[in-house]
């Protein structure tokens, strides 16, 4: 069909009758993409430089996701103070975003501040008790820091909430075994 001005006008007229389609929120996608970029990088220092360059040039789709990736790259490169500062800036803008809370606690764990990390996780879980990733990371941190009774209590709740997650069953068994509840561990 030849493209004529009449056909273009008809198409425009018809398009007005359709409702506007709102694009879905891609925030989580861009944050996941940034994390994958960090995890797949072979050299943490180079990854830090890549994120820094991208932020300075403004070549990114989502600035906060890029800053999140930068913080994770700094964490991977053991630049804890700068990673902490970057995450704090993001949290100032979005205090309830679970990925930032997880990153904040992970930075403290990596820096050897286990008590601070556990307090951060506990506060975040109190604010967002239904967030799977946040709960799972908190339980992992509890197990890692040999707080098995607390991990067992948290994981028991999680197993009830997400019964189809075999990873939670395994974590609960470890926490129960470490707490001396061998029967629960075997169940």
C-alpha positions in Angstrom: 0.0 0.0 0.0 1.4 3.4 -0.9 1.8 5.8 2.0 -0.3 8.8 1.3 -1.1 11.8 3.5 -4.7 10.6 3.7 -3.7 7.2 5.1 -1.3 8.9 7.6 -4.2 11.2 8.7 -6.6 8.2 9.1 -4.0 6.4 11.2 -3.5 9.3 13.5 -7.2 9.8 13.9 -7.6 6.1 14.8 -4.7 6.2 17.3 -6.5 8.8 19.3 -9.3 6.4 20.1 -6.9 4.0 21.8 -6.1 4.5 25.5 -2.5 5.5 26.3 -0.3 2.6 27.4 1.9 3.3 30.4 5.2 1.6 30.4 5.9 -0.6 33.3 8.3 0.5 36.0 11.8 -0.7 35.0 13.6 0.3 38.2 14.1 -3.2 39.4 15.3 -4.3 36.0 18.0 -1.6 35.8 19.1 -2.4 39.4 19.4 -6.1 38.6 21.3 -5.3 35.4 23.8 -3.2 37.4 24.3 -6.0 39.9 24.9 -8.5 37.2 27.4 -6.2 35.6 29.3 -6.1 39.0 29.0 -9.9 39.5 30.2 -10.7 36.0 33.2 -8.3 36.0 36.5 -10.1 36.2 38.3 -7.1 37.8 36.7 -5.1 40.6 38.9 -2.1 40.1 38.0 -1.9 36.4 34.3 -2.3 37.2 34.5 0.6 39.6 36.1 2.7 36.8 33.5 1.7 34.3 30.6 2.8 36.6 32.4 6.0 37.5 32.9 6.8 33.9 29.3 6.1 33.0 28.1 8.3 35.9 30.4 11.1 34.9 29.4 11.0 31.3 25.7 10.6 32.0 25.4 7.6 29.7 22.9 5.5 31.7 19.3 4.6 31.6 18.6 4.9 35.3 20.9 7.1 37.5 20.0 5.5 40.8 20.6 2.0 39.4 23.9 3.1 38.0 24.9 4.6 41.4 23.7 1.3 43.1 26.0 -0.6 40.7 28.8 1.7 41.5 28.3 1.1 45.3 28.4 -2.7 44.7 31.5 -2.3 42.6 33.2 -0.3 45.3 32.1 -3.0 47.8 33.7 -5.7 45.5 36.8 -3.6 45.4 36.9 -3.3 49.2 36.4 0.5 49.1 34.0 0.4 52.0 33.9 4.0 53.0 33.0 5.2 49.5 30.5 2.4 49.0 28.9 3.3 52.3 28.6 6.9 51.3 27.1 6.1 47.9 24.5 3.8 49.5 23.7 6.4 52.2 23.0 9.0 49.4 20.6 6.5 47.7 18.9 5.7 51.0 18.4 9.4 51.7 16.3 9.6 48.5 14.7 6.1 48.8 14.8 4.9 52.5 12.4 2.0 51.9 14.0 0.5 48.8 15.0 -3.0 50.0 18.0 -3.4 47.6 19.6 -0.4 49.1 19.1 -1.7 52.6 20.6 -5.1 51.6 23.6 -3.3 50.1 24.0 -1.2 53.2 24.1 -4.3 55.4 26.4 -6.2 53.0 28.9 -3.3 53.1 28.9 -3.4 56.9 29.3 -7.3 56.9 32.2 -7.1 54.4 33.8 -4.3 56.5 33.7 -6.5 59.6 30.9 -4.7 61.3 28.7 -7.7 61.8 26.7 -6.2 64.7 25.9 -3.1 62.7 24.9 -5.2 59.7 22.5 -7.4 61.8 20.9 -4.3 63.3 20.4 -2.8 59.8 18.9 -6.0 58.6 16.6 -6.3 61.6 15.3 -2.8 61.2 14.8 -3.3 57.5 12.9 -6.5 58.0 10.7 -4.8 60.6 9.8 -2.2 58.0 9.3 -4.7 55.2 8.4 -8.1 56.7 7.1 -9.5 53.5 10.2 -8.8 51.4 11.6 -12.2 50.5 15.1 -11.1 49.5 15.5 -8.9 52.6 14.4 -11.8 54.9 16.6 -14.3 53.1 19.7 -12.1 53.3 19.1 -11.4 57.0 18.8 -15.1 57.7 22.0 -15.8 55.7 23.8 -13.1 57.8 22.5 -14.6 61.0 23.8 -18.0 60.0 27.1 -16.6 58.9 27.6 -14.8 62.2 26.6 -17.8 64.3 23.3 -16.5 65.5 21.5 -19.8 64.7 18.6 -19.5 67.2 17.6 -16.2 65.7 18.0 -17.5 62.2 15.9 -20.5 63.1 13.1 -18.3 64.4 13.2 -16.1 61.3 13.4 -19.1 58.9 10.5 -20.9 60.5 8.3 -17.9 59.7 9.8 -17.7 56.2 9.2 -21.4 55.5 5.5 -20.9 56.5 5.2 -17.8 54.3 7.1 -19.3 51.3 6.6 -23.1 51.6 7.7 -23.8 48.0 11.2 -22.5 48.4 13.6 -25.4 48.9 16.5 -23.1 49.7 14.6 -21.9 52.8 14.0 -25.5 53.9 17.7 -26.2 53.7 18.6 -23.0 55.6 16.1 -23.8 58.3 17.6 -27.3 58.6 21.1 -25.8 59.0 19.8 -23.3 61.6 18.0 -26.0 63.5 21.0 -28.3 63.5 23.3 -25.5 64.7 20.8 -24.7 67.4 20.9 -28.3 68.6 17.4 -29.1 67.3 18.4 -32.2 65.4 14.9 -33.6 65.0 13.7 -30.3 63.4 16.9 -30.3 61.2 16.1 -33.8 59.9 12.5 -33.1 59.3 
